[in-house]
């Protein structure tokens, strides 16, 4: 048997045991055995100790860049002459025919979307022992390099066509900066790379001369090389070679696809020039339904041109979340039934109630039941207010950024640094979004193991008797042989296992989990609405961060500044990081005292806030009679007492009530809706007919968020705090029908086109929806549950554009009528039906946002 050295001698090219790639690498190696070393480096780094020389990488990159441009020009020539034909032929093919063609192009093409994620989890036992060869080879596999090349995505009618159009009609440099972003498992980390070729960089110029593409440059100092890379102007040569390899495989795949599709027209490069150049076909519309989803947009994004920062999209995402939180807080203050439901949701997700295998019990359970109740109430009150404070600031910062960008005509030279103030504002925005992401991720990690459907898959091993801390481990074996459940637990663990989220946010992980829950009913049943709401907020913050990361090349430096530096020669980055933390601490300083309160220490808010004694019983759907009206009034009074107590506690701790700690007024001219006291109707005044158009008469009292008497504040024990004795205007049962035309106060930002007397003609299906949204007990018929699709249908018929975000959130944006901005609703979960109680809350939000009432909607003839 010949020795290894003999294999690498010049005549070894005739050795049948050597791969084609190994033989190809012979021409780039510095030494006789260099090709073997290069092959191992490409396949196994960082588990191999070998690292190529600058000369080897330069020769290798020049050769492969030439191949990239050769294939790109070929693809470009095909599309200039035959793109219309390709679209027609591909569209006419059946799914099975498309599958056969893709398998012929790449027999090893994976079946599933993001195929590397599940395979990575299967290798987790190796990764726990370090970067062994098995894991390293997997990271360098085609599956990890090109996760977007898979059957599930490419079999869709327009995905491959969009892929071809983007890659074939744009210079390869357009995609160089984002190639590694799309394959995070494949990308090599900074720290080990900078130990080799520390003064070298590789840049990808958009010059038509291919010699400038992938060109290596040596710097005098390591610090200058790093700054060049961290400014987004280039790569370390190791990462640069990865970009080149990804592009070479991508263009090879796409050119072969074209040849297969046009097999009867194009057999080779010479055949191209036999046909004339044609105008570029119209752009592909990827939206084929009345509404689209963020998940679909995320799946299609890798196949198009890399996105650029879209201020309108960024503001839309943030505004919808602000609106969602404001309405949530308002409902907690206004609706006793909603308050009680939220309390029970939080209580059912407390990990303290679960038994630990260690036999330990949390100290909080050994104390009075009021202790855990105070803890739950604290989270219900403080968390949404604190999050809203963050989202308000995000909205302010986006407005400031857009103002600066507009003054510069939305253009900044890519080779220059951004203006300091503009750049720092981006950093502040990213930091606040990351704080939201971190806090929500921690809530997600705490609630998931205690979530009733997921409890069988988690084992509580430790319960700290002196705190709320506990430790869980995932038991995948309890999923049995159910493939969907195992995939769901695997996807969930990718988010749950991380103690801190990455500064880039979760993207791939959220995409995978959302895709499973959306497509698999059995996976959907494993997620509760509270956990899904956390998931939605994680997705929104992650998508906002993704928008900032698209602002290249400057986002590369921002991302570096956001991370605590571990590399030598980065003292300026470290100082920047410290300034970022100091700015954030100053931003949250006024909240620090109240946020540190774990369970409203020193106040017995449980006595006035625990729904367990029935104090918030709220029969809003029941018949309007004396008994039910008294229950409604009593529950509303109890809720007012609770919020007076909470605001008094907050003012004692930090000198301001919760609404005053916000930087924006969330009342928007609104007042709390309160039920008037019952008065028996006179016999002659009994109503003879009740119709849908009867809107109930409410007493809209001054909102406690803005009007509050300090003399009524009391701190400490609240069980003896008396209910309000204010005399409410009387309302007779029969008089409600006559007084129904009295309109509630109109918000100052409601558009004239949405005035109360403006009518909207709707179809029968939509009218049924609006009957439920604006249901009153005076109606002659009680609507049943609403299908979620019926609600979306009704809103789209009114001109709203509807987009599903990840998780349960949907964003609805008005069309050419009215103002008030977009509004966000949460899809019912796990079923897809809206209860009448939930529908009425949606109607209340639409009334407050757009001024809608039942009288506006009539059946179109």
KOLKOLNU-479235 format. One record per residue (C-alpha): residue in three letters; x, y, z. Coordinates in steps of 0.05 Angstrom, whole numbers, padded with zeros to 5 digits, always signed. Each point is the difference from the previous one (the first is absolute). Layout:
BEGIN
ALAXYZ ...
//
This chain:
BEGIN
UNK+00000+00000+00000 UNK+00029+00068-00019 UNK+00017+00048+00056 UNK-00040+00063+00013 UNK+00058+00041-00025 UNK-00001-00038-00065 UNK-00073+00017-00008 UNK+00016+00074+00000 UNK+00055-00004-00051 UNK-00014+00028-00070 UNK-00016-00069-00030 UNK-00052-00011+00055 UNK-00053+00031-00046 UNK-00006-00069-00030 UNK-00016-00031+00067 UNK-00073-00024-00005 UNK-00008+00005+00076 UNK+00006+00076+00000 UNK-00061+00044-00007 UNK-00008+00050-00056 UNK+00002+00057+00050 UNK+00066-00025+00029 UNK+00031-00003-00069 UNK-00025+00070-00015 UNK+00032+00027+00063 UNK+00069-00025-00020 UNK+00010+00062-00043 UNK-00010+00047+00060 UNK+00041-00035+00054 UNK+00067+00027+00022 UNK+00028-00069+00016 UNK-00008-00070-00029 UNK-00047-00020+00056 UNK-00036+00067-00002 UNK-00060-00025-00039 UNK-00017-00049+00055 UNK+00008+00054+00052 UNK-00043+00049-00040 UNK-00054-00053-00009 UNK-00001-00015+00074 UNK-00001+00074+00017 UNK-00060+00013-00045 UNK-00037-00060+00028 UNK+00019+00000+00074 UNK+00023+00068+00024 UNK+00004+00018+00058 UNK+00010-00072+00024 UNK+00063-00004-00043 UNK+00063+00038+00020 UNK+00021+00017-00071 UNK-00014+00069-00029 UNK+00019+00019-00071 UNK+00051+00053-00017 UNK-00020+00066-00031 UNK+00030-00023-00066 UNK-00042-00064+00000 UNK-00064+00038+00015 UNK+00015+00052-00053 UNK+00010-00052-00054 UNK-00061-00040+00022 UNK-00044+00062+00002 UNK+00022+00025-00068 UNK-00016-00067-00032 UNK-00069-00006+00032 UNK-00018+00073-00012 UNK+00014-00012-00074 UNK-00049-00059+00001 UNK-00052+00043+00037 UNK+00002+00054-00053 UNK+00000-00052-00056 UNK-00064-00030+00027 UNK-00032+00067+00018 UNK+00011+00028-00070 UNK-00029-00064-00029 UNK-00061+00006+00045 UNK-00008+00074-00017 UNK+00003-00014-00075 UNK-00053-00055+00007 UNK-00048+00045+00039 UNK+00009+00059-00048 UNK-00025-00045-00056 UNK-00043-00054+00031 UNK-00026+00023+00068 UNK-00072+00004-00025 UNK+00005-00070-00029 UNK+00030-00027+00064 UNK-00058+00029+00040 UNK-00051-00030-00047 UNK+00032-00069-00002 UNK+00010-00003+00076 UNK-00071+00024+00015 UNK-00029-00053-00046 UNK+00037-00057+00035 UNK-00036-00040+00053 UNK+00029-00004+00070 UNK+00025-00070-00015 UNK+00034+00023-00064 UNK+00034+00057+00037 UNK+00024-00049+00052 UNK+00030-00046-00053 UNK+00036+00058-00032 UNK+00030+00026+00065 UNK+00022-00070+00019 UNK+00033-00007-00068 UNK+00038+00065+00013 UNK+00020-00018+00072 UNK-00015-00072+00020 UNK+00017+00015+00073 UNK-00047+00060+00006 UNK-00033-00001+00069 UNK-00075-00010+00006 UNK-00018+00049+00055 UNK+00004+00075+00011 UNK+00062+00020+00041 UNK+00025-00072-00001 UNK+00063+00015+00040 UNK-00038+00015+00064 UNK-00027-00069+00014 UNK+00065-00033-00021 UNK+00038+00046+00046 UNK-00042-00022+00059 UNK+00016-00073-00016 UNK+00074+00017+00007 UNK-00009+00036+00067 UNK+00032-00057+00037 UNK+00064+00010-00041 UNK+00000+00076+00007 UNK-00002-00006+00076 UNK+00068-00032-00004 UNK+00031+00055-00042 UNK+00008+00013-00075 UNK+00014-00071-00022 UNK+00008-00022-00072 UNK-00072-00024-00005 UNK-00028+00068+00020 UNK+00051+00039-00040 UNK-00014-00040-00063 UNK-00074+00011+00010 UNK+00011+00076+00007 UNK+00037-00001-00067 UNK-00052-00044-00035 UNK-00043+00025-00057 UNK-00060-00005+00046 UNK+00031+00053+00046 UNK+00030+00041-00056 UNK-00063+00005-00041 UNK-00059-00011+00046 UNK-00046+00037-00048 UNK+00010-00052-00054 UNK-00052-00051+00021 UNK-00061-00031-00032 UNK-00053+00027+00048 UNK+00016+00073-00019 UNK+00022-00008-00072 UNK-00061-00041-00021 UNK-00043+00061+00012 UNK-00019+00031-00066 UNK+00037+00066+00004 UNK+00058-00013+00048 UNK+00050-00028-00051 UNK-00021+00053-00051 UNK+00014+00055+00050 UNK+00066-00033+00018 UNK+00022-00001-00073 UNK-00022+00072-00013 UNK+00036+00028+00061 UNK+00066-00038-00010 UNK+00002+00004-00076 UNK-00015+00074-00008 UNK+00042+00028+00057 UNK+00075+00000+00011 UNK+00025-00054+00048 UNK+00026+00055+00046 UNK-00073+00018+00015 UNK-00005-00064+00040 UNK+00070-00007+00029 UNK-00015+00037+00065 UNK-00059-00044+00018 UNK+00022-00069-00023 UNK+00026-00020+00069 UNK-00059+00033+00036 UNK-00046-00051-00033 UNK+00041-00060+00024 UNK+00021+00015+00072 UNK+00021-00072+00014 UNK+00049+00001-00058 UNK+00033+00067+00015 UNK+00066-00004+00038 UNK+00005+00041+00064 UNK+00045+00060+00006 UNK+00044-00019+00059 UNK+00036-00061-00030 UNK+00006+00033-00068 UNK+00037+00062+00024 UNK+00054-00045+00028 UNK+00020-00015-00072 UNK+00014+00050-00056 UNK-00017+00056+00049 UNK+00024+00055-00047 UNK-00037-00025-00061 UNK-00070+00016-00027 UNK-00041-00017-00060 UNK-00048+00048-00035 UNK-00055-00010-00051 UNK-00005+00059-00048 UNK-00058+00011-00047 UNK+00050+00017-00055 UNK-00013-00035-00066 UNK+00073-00022+00000 UNK+00000-00067+00037 UNK+00072+00011+00024 UNK-00028+00049+00052 UNK-00048-00052+00027 UNK+00025-00041+00059 UNK+00065+00040-00002 UNK+00046-00010+00061 UNK+00035+00058+00033 UNK+00054+00001+00054 UNK-00002+00056+00051 UNK+00058+00028+00040 UNK-00036-00009+00066 UNK-00050-00053+00025 UNK-00045+00054+00029 UNK-00010+00032-00068 UNK-00018-00067-00031 UNK-00052-00012+00054 UNK-00030+00069-00006 UNK-00006-00010-00075 UNK-00038-00065+00012 UNK-00043+00027+00057 UNK-00019+00060-00042 UNK-00033-00048-00049 UNK+00050+00014-00056 UNK+00027-00071-00006 UNK+00014-00067+00034 UNK+00056-00038+00033 UNK+00028-00045-00056 UNK-00028-00062+00034 UNK-00071+00028-00003 UNK+00014+00028-00069 UNK+00015-00070-00027 UNK-00066-00023+00031 UNK-00037+00054-00038 UNK+00034-00021-00065 UNK-00016-00073+00010 UNK-00074+00016+00015 UNK-00006+00042-00063 UNK+00035-00051-00044 UNK-00049-00054+00022 UNK-00059+00047-00007 UNK+00015+00022-00071 UNK+00018-00071-00021 UNK-00068-00024+00026 UNK-00039+00056-00034 UNK+00034-00006-00068 UNK-00013-00075+00000 UNK-00073+00012+00017 UNK-00006+00046-00060 UNK+00032-00050-00047 UNK-00047-00054+00025 UNK-00061+00044-00008 UNK+00022+00024-00069 UNK+00027-00068-00022 UNK-00032+00007-00068 UNK+00027+00071-00012 UNK+00068+00005+00034 UNK+00052-00053-00001 UNK+00061+00042+00015 UNK+00027+00071+00003 UNK+00005+00006-00076 UNK-00074-00013-00007 UNK-00017+00062+00041 UNK+00022+00050-00052 UNK-00045-00029-00053 UNK-00059+00036+00034 UNK-00012+00074+00007 UNK-00002+00037+00066 UNK-00071+00014+00024 UNK-00027+00051+00050 UNK-00001-00024+00072 UNK-00067-00030+00020 UNK-00042+00035+00053 UNK+00020-00011+00072 UNK-00028-00061+00034 UNK-00055+00013+00050 UNK+00009-00046+00059 UNK-00067+00019+00033 UNK-00056-00043-00028 UNK-00051+00004+00056 UNK-00040+00053+00036 UNK+00053-00001+00054 UNK+00071-00024+00008 UNK+00043-00022+00057 UNK+00066+00022+00029 UNK+00022-00073-00001 UNK-00013-00003-00075 UNK+00037+00065-00011 UNK+00059-00027+00042 UNK+00001-00064-00041 UNK+00001+00038-00066 UNK+00050+00054+00021 UNK+00063-00043-00011 UNK-00019-00009-00073 UNK-00005+00074-00017 UNK+00046+00060+00003 UNK+00025+00013+00070 UNK-00049+00046+00035 UNK+00017+00071+00016 UNK-00023+00037+00062 UNK-00073+00019-00008 UNK-00020+00053+00050 UNK-00073-00008-00016 UNK+00002-00074+00014 UNK+00040+00010+00063 UNK-00047+00053+00026 UNK-00060-00043-00019 UNK+00025-00058+00041 UNK+00014+00044+00061 UNK-00064+00040-00006 UNK-00042-00063-00002 UNK+00034-00027+00062 UNK-00009+00067+00036 UNK-00074-00001-00018 UNK-00006-00072+00024 UNK+00032+00014+00068 UNK-00039+00064+00010 UNK-00066-00036-00013 UNK+00022-00057+00045 UNK+00014+00047+00058 UNK-00065+00037-00013 UNK-00040-00065+00001 UNK+00034-00020+00066 UNK-00025+00066+00029 UNK-00069+00000-00032 UNK-00024-00072-00006 UNK-00004-00042+00064 UNK-00013-00063-00041 UNK+00063+00010-00040 UNK+00040+00015+00063 UNK-00024-00065+00032 UNK+00017-00041-00063 UNK+00071+00029-00004 UNK+00010-00015+00074 UNK-00020-00073-00009 UNK+00046-00006-00061 UNK+00059+00025+00040 UNK-00016-00044+00060 UNK-00005-00063-00043 UNK+00071+00014-00027 UNK+00036+00008+00067 UNK+00056-00051+00008 UNK-00003+00005+00076 UNK-00062-00044+00002 UNK+00037-00058-00034 UNK+00033-00054+00041 UNK+00075-00010-00005 UNK+00034-00067-00004 UNK+00047+00024+00055 UNK-00059+00004+00048 UNK+00013+00074+00013 UNK-00057+00051+00005 UNK+00004+00074-00014 UNK-00005+00042+00063 UNK-00054+00042-00031 UNK-00048-00059+00002 UNK+00012-00008+00075 UNK-00024+00070+00013 UNK-00069+00031-00004 UNK-00036-00011-00067 UNK+00000+00076-00007 UNK+00076-00003-00011 UNK-00004-00036-00066 UNK-00061+00041-00019 UNK+00039+00064+00011 UNK+00055-00028-00044 UNK-00049-00015-00056 UNK-00032+00069+00006 UNK+00068+00033-00002 UNK+00016-00034-00066 UNK-00068+00016-00029 UNK+00008+00074+00015 UNK+00074+00017-00004 UNK+00020-00042-00061 UNK-00047+00030-00052 UNK+00012+00071+00024 UNK+00075-00009-00001 UNK-00002-00032-00069 UNK-00044+00056-00026 UNK+00050+00051+00026 UNK+00053-00035-00043 UNK-00044-00004-00062 UNK-00018+00074+00006 UNK+00074+00017+00000 UNK+00010-00045-00062 UNK-00053+00039-00036 UNK+00033+00067+00019 UNK+00068-00024-00023 UNK-00026-00025-00067 UNK-00032+00068-00013 UNK+00066+00034+00018 UNK+00039-00046-00047 UNK-00047+00012-00058 UNK+00003+00075+00010 UNK+00076-00002-00005 UNK-00002-00047-00060 UNK-00050+00046-00035 UNK+00045+00060+00010 UNK+00054-00039-00037 UNK-00047-00025-00055 UNK+00005-00070+00030 UNK+00070-00008-00027 UNK+00066-00009+00036 UNK+00064-00021-00038 UNK+00011-00075+00015 UNK+00075+00011+00006 UNK-00008+00053+00055 UNK-00022-00003+00072 UNK-00069+00024+00018 UNK-00008+00067+00036 UNK+00015-00012+00074 UNK-00068+00020+00027 UNK-00036-00040-00053 UNK+00043-00061+00014 UNK-00008+00006+00076 UNK-00076+00003-00008 UNK+00002-00066-00038 UNK+00040-00030+00057 UNK-00050+00025+00052 UNK-00057-00029-00040 UNK+00035-00067-00007 UNK+00016-00002+00074 UNK-00072+00014+00021 UNK-00026-00052-00049 UNK+00051-00050+00028 UNK-00023+00017+00071 UNK-00072-00015-00021 UNK+00024-00064-00032 UNK+00039-00021+00062 UNK-00056+00014+00048 UNK-00052-00035-00043 UNK+00046-00059-00010 UNK+00008-00008+00075 UNK-00076+00001+00009 UNK-00005-00051-00056 UNK+00051-00045+00034 UNK-00037+00004+00066 UNK-00069-00013-00028 UNK+00014-00055-00050 UNK+00016-00056+00051 UNK-00060+00018+00043 UNK-00048+00006-00060 UNK-00052-00055+00010 UNK+00007-00034-00068 UNK+00077+00000+00005 UNK+00008-00024+00071 UNK+00008-00073-00021 UNK+00062+00018-00039 UNK+00037+00036+00056 UNK+00029-00027+00065 UNK+00008+00048+00058 UNK+00065-00022+00033 UNK+00012+00057+00049 UNK-00045+00048+00039 UNK+00040+00050+00039 UNK-00035+00004+00068 UNK+00025+00072+00011 UNK-00021+00031-00066 UNK-00042-00011-00062 UNK+00058-00031-00038 UNK-00009-00069-00028 UNK+00033-00045-00050 UNK-00032-00041-00055 UNK+00026-00050-00051 UNK-00034-00020-00064 UNK-00020-00073-00007 UNK-00008-00013-00074 UNK-00012-00073+00012 UNK-00070+00016+00025 UNK-00017+00022-00070 UNK+00003-00074-00019 UNK+00000-00016-00073 UNK-00043+00059-00020 UNK+00042+00034-00052 UNK-00037+00067+00003 UNK+00005+00004+00076 UNK+00074-00017-00002 UNK+00013+00053-00053 UNK-00040+00050+00041 UNK+00039-00014+00064 UNK+00065+00004-00039 UNK-00019+00068-00030 UNK-00024+00025+00067 UNK+00065-00021+00034 UNK+00041+00042-00049 UNK-00032+00062+00032 UNK-00012-00025+00071 UNK+00070-00029+00012 UNK+00035+00066-00011 UNK+00007+00038+00065 UNK+00008+00065-00039 UNK-00023+00016-00071 UNK+00052+00021-00052 UNK+00005+00074-00015 UNK-00023-00017-00070 UNK-00066-00025+00028 UNK-00030-00067-00015 UNK-00017-00008-00073 UNK+00010-00070-00026 UNK-00024-00030+00066 UNK-00064+00041+00002 UNK-00013-00015-00073 UNK+00005-00075+00012 UNK-00045+00000+00061 UNK-00052+00045-00033 UNK-00001-00043-00062 UNK-00014-00063+00041 UNK-00055+00031+00042 UNK-00033+00030-00061 UNK+00001-00063-00042 UNK-00009-00055+00051 UNK-00064-00002+00043 UNK+00033-00047+00051 UNK+00057+00050+00010 UNK-00049+00057+00005 UNK-00035-00034+00058 UNK+00065+00001+00040 UNK+00003+00076+00003 UNK-00044+00041+00046 UNK-00023+00071-00017 UNK+00046+00031+00054 UNK+00062-00036-00026 UNK-00020+00017-00072 UNK-00007+00073+00019 UNK+00072-00001+00027 UNK+00020-00033-00065 UNK-00033+00056-00039 UNK+00037+00054+00038 UNK+00066-00039-00010 UNK-00015-00002-00074 UNK-00016+00074-00005 UNK+00063+00022+00036 UNK+00041-00050-00041 UNK-00029+00025-00065 UNK+00015+00072+00019 UNK+00072-00020+00015 UNK+00002-00035-00067 UNK-00022+00064-00034 UNK+00059+00037+00033 UNK+00048-00055-00020 UNK-00020+00011-00073 UNK+00030+00071+00003 UNK+00066-00021-00029 UNK+00058+00011+00002 UNK-00009+00040+00064 UNK-00041-00053+00036 UNK+00062-00045+00003 UNK+00035+00051+00044 UNK-00064+00011+00041 UNK-00004-00074+00014 UNK+00072-00001+00022 UNK-00011+00060+00046 UNK-00060-00036+00031 UNK+00043-00058+00023 UNK+00048+00000+00058 UNK+00068-00005-00035 UNK+00044-00060+00013 UNK+00054+00015-00051 UNK+00064+00037+00013 UNK+00009+00068-00031 UNK-00074+00019+00007 UNK+00003+00050+00058 UNK-00042+00050-00039 UNK-00054-00053-00010 UNK+00002-00016+00074 UNK-00009+00073+00018 UNK-00058+00005-00049 UNK-00032-00060+00033 UNK+00006+00031+00069 UNK-00032+00064-00026 UNK-00058-00040-00028 UNK-00013-00032+00067 UNK+00005+00066+00036 UNK-00050+00032-00047 UNK-00049-00056+00011 UNK+00007+00003+00075 UNK-00015+00074-00002 UNK-00061-00013-00044 UNK-00030-00049+00050 UNK+00023+00035+00064 UNK-00068+00027+00020 UNK-00029-00070-00005 UNK+00055-00036+00039 UNK-00032+00002+00069 UNK-00068-00026-00021 UNK+00029-00051-00049 UNK+00043-00030+00055 UNK-00063-00014+00041 UNK-00013-00074-00008 UNK-00069-00002+00031 UNK-00022+00070+00023 UNK+00037-00006+00066 UNK-00034+00035+00058 UNK-00068+00004-00032 UNK-00057-00049+00004 UNK-00026+00009-00071 UNK-00023-00072-00001 UNK-00059+00019+00043 UNK-00027+00046-00054 UNK+00028-00034-00062 UNK-00012-00075+00008 UNK-00057-00024-00045 UNK-00005-00064+00040 UNK-00056+00027+00044 UNK-00044+00018-00060 UNK+00010+00075+00007 UNK+00011+00007-00075 UNK-00060-00041-00022 UNK-00023+00038-00062 UNK-00062-00028-00036 UNK+00005+00048-00058 UNK-00030-00050-00049 UNK-00059-00017+00045 UNK-00069+00031-00002 UNK-00001+00072+00024 UNK-00040-00003+00065 UNK+00007+00026+00071 UNK+00042-00059+00024 UNK+00049+00001-00058 UNK+00005+00076+00000 UNK+00017+00001+00073 UNK+00054-00053-00012 UNK+00029+00042-00057 UNK+00002+00063+00043 UNK+00030-00037+00059 UNK+00055-00032-00042 UNK+00017+00067-00032 UNK+00003+00033+00068 UNK+00046-00055+00026 UNK+00045+00009-00060 UNK+00003+00076+00010 UNK+00019-00011+00073 UNK+00056-00047-00021 UNK+00030+00049-00049 UNK-00006+00058+00049 UNK+00039-00043+00049 UNK+00053-00020-00051 UNK+00011+00071-00023 UNK+00004+00024+00072 UNK+00053-00053+00015 UNK+00040+00019-00062 UNK-00003+00074+00020 UNK+00025-00016+00069 UNK+00059-00039-00029 UNK+00022+00045-00057 UNK-00040+00064+00007 UNK-00045-00012-00060 UNK-00057-00045-00020 UNK+00009-00053-00054 UNK-00033+00043-00055 UNK+00045+00059+00019 UNK+00063-00042-00009 UNK-00015-00008-00073 UNK+00026+00053-00048 UNK-00065+00000-00040 UNK-00073+00007+00019 UNK-00036-00064-00017 UNK-00071+00026+00013 UNK-00004+00034-00069 UNK-00061+00037+00027 UNK-00033-00064+00022 UNK-00038-00011+00065 UNK-00014-00064+00037 UNK-00067-00030-00018 UNK-00042-00014+00061 UNK-00070-00030+00008 UNK-00054+00046+00029 UNK-00038-00024+00061 UNK-00065-00037-00013 UNK-00069+00030+00008 UNK-00063-00039-00011 UNK-00035+00021-00064 UNK-00069+00030+00002 UNK-00053-00048-00027 UNK-00019+00047-00057 UNK+00072+00006-00022 UNK+00015-00073-00014 UNK+00032-00008-00067 UNK-00040-00036-00052 UNK+00058-00017-00046 UNK+00074-00008+00008 UNK+00046+00005-00060 UNK+00073-00007-00015 UNK+00008+00075-00007 UNK-00012+00012+00074 UNK+00066+00022+00030 UNK+00001-00004+00077 UNK+00002+00064+00040 UNK+00062+00002+00043 UNK+00025+00049+00051 UNK+00067+00024-00028 UNK+00032+00025+00064 UNK+00063+00041+00003 UNK+00058-00047-00013 UNK+00040-00018+00062 UNK+00063+00003-00043 UNK-00004+00075-00002 UNK-00047+00022+00057 UNK+00016-00024+00069 UNK-00011+00029+00069 UNK+00062-00007+00042 UNK-00042+00005+00063 UNK-00031-00067-00015 UNK+00067-00036-00004 UNK+00014-00051+00053 UNK+00062-00043+00006 UNK+00008-00066+00037 UNK-00061-00044+00012 UNK-00057+00011-00048 UNK-00053-00050+00022 UNK-00038+00055+00036 UNK+00004+00050-00056 UNK-00072+00018-00015 UNK-00031-00004-00068 UNK-00018+00064-00035 UNK-00064+00029+00027 UNK-00007+00050-00057 UNK-00072+00002-00024 UNK-00004-00021-00073 UNK-00053+00025-00048 UNK-00059-00047+00000 UNK-00017-00039-00061 UNK-00066-00037-00008 UNK+00001-00065-00037 UNK-00052+00023-00050 UNK+00033+00067-00008 UNK+00063-00031-00026 UNK-00031-00011-00068 UNK-00023+00072-00004 UNK+00067+00028+00024 UNK+00042-00045-00045 UNK+00011+00056-00051 UNK+00043+00039+00051 UNK+00071-00008-00027 UNK+00060-00013+00044 UNK+00054+00054+00000 UNK+00038+00002-00066 UNK+00075-00007+00001 UNK+00034+00062-00028 UNK+00039-00041-00050 UNK-00060-00034-00032 UNK-00008+00018-00073 UNK-00062+00035-00026 UNK-00010-00057-00049 UNK-00008-00046+00060 UNK-00049+00045+00036 UNK-00055-00035+00038 UNK-00054+00016-00053 UNK+00041-00025-00059 UNK-00029-00066-00023 UNK+00035-00059-00031 UNK-00038-00049-00045 UNK+00026-00070+00013 UNK-00017-00070-00023 UNK-00039-00049+00043 UNK+00062-00036+00024 UNK+00032+00065+00023 UNK-00064+00025+00033 UNK-00001-00062+00043 UNK+00070+00018+00023 UNK-00018+00071+00019 UNK-00061-00023+00037 UNK+00046-00040+00045 UNK+00053+00055+00005 UNK-00051+00051+00023 UNK-00048-00047+00036 UNK-00045+00029+00054 UNK-00045-00040+00047 UNK-00058+00040-00029 UNK+00007-00037-00066 UNK-00056-00048-00018 UNK+00049-00055-00020 UNK+00064-00021+00033 UNK+00056-00012-00050 UNK+00041-00063+00006 UNK+00075-00009-00005 UNK+00035+00032-00058 UNK+00046-00035-00048 UNK+00067+00036-00003 UNK-00002-00002-00076 UNK-00067+00035+00002 UNK+00030+00056+00041 UNK+00058+00008-00050 UNK-00050-00001-00057 UNK-00041+00056+00030 UNK+00061+00043+00012 UNK+00028-00010-00070 UNK-00067+00018-00030 UNK+00006+00067+00036 UNK+00066+00013-00035 UNK+00048-00024+00053 UNK+00065-00033-00020 UNK+00011-00060+00044 UNK+00067-00031+00017 UNK+00013-00057+00047 UNK+00061+00011+00043 UNK+00033-00058+00034 UNK-00036-00032+00059 UNK-00072+00020+00011 UNK+00007+00073-00022 UNK-00033+00029-00061 UNK+00010+00071-00024 UNK-00058+00036-00034 UNK+00013+00065-00036 UNK-00056+00046-00026 UNK-00002+00013-00074 UNK-00020+00065-00032 UNK-00050+00021+00053 UNK+00010+00026+00070 UNK+00058+00009+00045 UNK+00021-00031+00065 UNK+00056-00043-00027 UNK+00005-00076+00000 UNK-00028-00044+00054 UNK+00023-00067+00025 UNK-00044-00058+00021 UNK+00017-00069+00027 UNK-00029-00060-00035 UNK-00038-00046+00049 UNK+00041-00059+00021 UNK+00002-00059-00003 UNK-00069+00001-00034 UNK-00015+00050-00055 UNK-00066+00026+00027 UNK-00013+00065+00036 UNK-00045-00004+00060 UNK-00054+00053+00006 UNK+00036+00031+00059 UNK+00065+00005-00040 UNK-00037+00027-00060 UNK-00030+00056+00042 UNK+00069+00019+00024 UNK+00024+00003-00072 UNK-00060+00044-00015 UNK+00017+00046+00058 UNK+00071+00008-00026 UNK-00026+00016-00070 UNK-00047+00051+00031 UNK+00056+00033+00039 UNK+00048-00001-00059 UNK-00045+00019-00058 UNK-00066+00024+00032 UNK-00040-00059-00027 UNK-00069-00016+00027 UNK-00054-00050-00019 UNK-00040+00053-00037 UNK+00054+00006-00053 UNK-00011-00069-00031 UNK-00060-00018-00042 UNK-00014-00057-00048 UNK+00015+00015-00072 UNK-00060-00011-00044 
//
